[in-house]
Amino acid sequence: MAAAFGNQALQRLAQTAPTNALALQAARAGLGNRATQRLLNVGAAVPVQRYYDTDTFLPDAEAQFVTQPVKPEVVTKDNAPEKELPYAVQYPPQNTPRSGLHLLVADDSSMAIQNVSAEPKEFYALPQIVTTSNAKLDDVGSSFRLYATSGTVTVRNHTLSRIRPVNIVTDDDAKRLTSMIENICIKISGHVIGTKGGYSRSVVLGQPDDSQRLAEISPGPTGDPKLARLARYMLTHDQISKAEAEEAMLAKDPIDVEAWHEQYGRASGKGELNAKAQALGINQFAAPAVGQGLGTFGMSAQKPTLDYSKMLDENTPTERESTWGYHFAGVVAQAIDAPDYVTLENYNRGDDILQGVRKIHVQVLSNYASAAYAWYMGLSLAEKDDDDAVRKKFGALAAEITGRSGVHEYFRIQAEAKPDEKWFFRMYGNAPGQSFHERQAASGEFVNPITVTVRKNDLWLNRLREERARIVPQIDATKFTAGEQANWAPRVMAARQAVADNFDEEIRQAGRYVSGQVSNTRVVELKVDMMVARGRLFNNDHYKTLRQDLRTLLQTGVDQDRQAALAILNAFADLNSPRWFE
C-alpha cells in the first residue's frame, strides 16, 4: 500500500474521500475496507460500512435457501396411533424459490444470508471464514463448529459456500447436524461461547481494539441488578471510564432498580446516552468477536410492559403487548474485512407451541360439537384462561378422547415440535439500523432495552481479582503503632509488593486464557504452574522468617500491633489457600 499511496496522498484521500471515488476504491483494494475506514474516520465523515441487500447473485445447482417459520403451524397427522390426537405443532421448513429471492451481503461480500423475516437455516461464506471461525470457537470451548456443505452462490466475484452448524458434543450421530442441544436462548448461546449452557457470563466493556473490562452477570427472569447499576453510572457521570463502569456494576449498595430503568429508558430513547454507550461498547455499538455473544435485556419499570424509550408524549410511555426479559445470541462467524457478523440463535418456543395447543383444543372441541358430546363444551377455552388453565383443560379433553394421560399428550405435541432443532442464523452489522440492539428494540419485545457483549465467564479470573483486592491491602505496615511502623515497614512493604506482583502475573495469565490465547487443554497445566509459583513465594525463607516474627509479635505486642500482625498472617494464609483452584 505504501508504494501506491504515500502519506500525503493518504491525507488527501481522507480529506476528499466523499467525492474521490476512484481513490477510495484503490485504497480499499490495497488496505481493505476496515483499514480504509479507520483512515477516513480521522479526516472526514464518510458512509459507514454496512451489509447490503441484493437480488443479483449466481447460485449453483445445489444451492439451497431453507427457512423455518417464526410461528408454528398446526397440521393434521395421517395414520396417527389410536391413542393420540391426530394433530401436531410443526415448523415446516421451506426452500425459498430463486425467483424474488434477496440476500443480505456483508460489506466486503465475504458472507451472505437470506433477507427474510423467516428464520434462515444456513448462510454462505468464503471457506477461510469457516477455518477462522472454527479455530476461535475451539479456543473458547464451544459446543459447535461450522462446516461447508454442497451449494455455492457467487456475489461480486466471490464464490461463497453454504454453511451449516454441527454439534460436536453429542454422541448421537443423527443429532449432530440437527439438534443444537437447547432452544432456550441463554443456554444455546452459552454453548456457543463455551459455558456449556450455563447462565453466568461476563459483560465486556470497551471496543475490540481497546483494553476491555469484564463484569460477571447471572441473569434471572428479570435480568440482573448490575445492569441497573451500569445505567445509573451512565446517567450520573459526564466522563465515562470502562474501569469505573466495571466498579459501578460490581457495587453492593442498595439501588432503586425500577427508577433507574425508567430514567435510562427516557434518556436512551432520546439518544442522550449514545456517546457513552459508544465509549463502553454497548447497545448499537456492541462489537462481539466470534466465540462471544450478545444479550439484550428489557429494563422494566413500574409495569413490565411500559417502554420509556418510546414515549408517546412527555408523560406517556409506549405499552407493549408482551415482552421478553432478555434474548441472547452467540457469534459464530465474522466477515473478513467488514464489521458484519453471523449469530446462531434459538429461543424458548414454549409460548408459541402452547398457542398451537390452543388451536388443537378448539379444533377437537369443534369435532365433538354435538348434543351427544355437549359436556365437552365445559372445557371450552376462555380468553382469560392463562397458560396453566389451557394445559389443564387440554389435558382433561385429551384424556377423555385418547383414554390415556392428557399430560402425556401435551408433552407428546411439545416434543414433536422439536424446539431444539429450531436454531437459525442471523446477520448483523454496525451501520444504523443493522445492529443486534436496534433489531431487538425494533421487535417491540423489549422495554427500555440495553444490549451488551458477553463472553464466557471465567470464575478463575474473577476470583483472582477478588483475592488481590482482599489480600494485598491486609499486608499493611501503617496499621502498626508509630514505633513498630519503623521496624516493620521495609519488610512488610517488600512482602506486599511481591504478593501484588505475583497476583498481577496470575491475572495476566488467566486473562490470556479467557481471551483465547491459551487453549482449554493448557488451563489445568497453567493453574498448576501458578500454584507452584505461589508455593515458592509462600515458602521463601524471607517470608518464613517474616511470618515467624509476626507470630512472636502476637504474643508480645500491644493490642494494635497484635491486630496488625494477625491481619498480615491471615493474608498469608489466604494466599496459601487459593479459592480459584478448582
GIBELTA-V635943 format. One record per helix or strand of 2 or more residues. SS is the DSSP state (@ for helix, = for strand). FROM is the first residue (numbers start at 1). TO is the last residue. If there is no record, write none. Layout:
ss: <SS & SS>
from: <FROM & FROM>
to: <TO & TO>
//
This chain:
ss: <@ & @ & @ & = & = & = & = & = & = & = & = & = & = & @ & = & = & @ & @ & = & = & @ & @ & @ & @ & @ & = & = & = & = & = & @ & @ & @ & @ & @ & = & @ & = & @ & @ & @ & @ & @ & @>
from: <7 & 21 & 33 & 52 & 58 & 66 & 73 & 87 & 94 & 103 & 111 & 119 & 123 & 127 & 144 & 158 & 173 & 185 & 200 & 213 & 225 & 242 & 257 & 274 & 283 & 293 & 306 & 316 & 326 & 341 & 350 & 371 & 387 & 406 & 419 & 424 & 436 & 450 & 459 & 477 & 482 & 520 & 541 & 559>
to: <16 & 31 & 43 & 54 & 59 & 68 & 76 & 90 & 95 & 105 & 114 & 120 & 125 & 140 & 155 & 167 & 175 & 193 & 205 & 218 & 236 & 249 & 269 & 280 & 285 & 297 & 313 & 319 & 334 & 345 & 367 & 379 & 402 & 416 & 421 & 428 & 442 & 456 & 474 & 479 & 514 & 538 & 556 & 575>
//
